[in-house]
Amino acid sequence: MAKRQTEEQVIASLTRWKSKLKRSITMIDKLERQLKRMQRTAPAKPKGELTIIEWGVSGVREIAEPPKVEKAEIDTSIPPFLQRNKVDPVADQIRQEQADLKKKKAAGRIAKMKAKQSGETRKMPLTGKAALAAIRGE
């Protein structure tokens, strides 16, 4: 047996269905207007027919078949002035200096990290006779 609905439930259901109906009608109208615009601007062509439009000084004309195009040979070689296989000694020297600097920085970071781990950074500085001995190298 069907469930009996109250008056409020029926009104809520009607409101919900009407909003869906309004959205559907709006979309149908929009699609119909779009279809009319498309039919007005370009006459419908049967499927499978290929038409190419050619623009020229004399006007526009339609061609039934596309023109035959021959494949052109393309030179893919790089011109000599753009090739990068030349070795520049100055550039090599700069790269070597940058690599050396990078190694020195890494060694400094490693030494600092080892000093932190061993507790060398927290030691009190030398004073008196011990400081003089360290300065003299004894």
Secondary structure by P-SEA (a helix, b strand, c coil): cbbbbcaaaaaaaaaaaaaaaaaaaaaaaaaaaaaaaaaaacccccccbbbbbbbccccbbbbcccccccbbbbbcccccccccccccaaaaaaaaaaaaaaaaaaaaaaaaaaaaaaccccccccccaaaaaaaacc
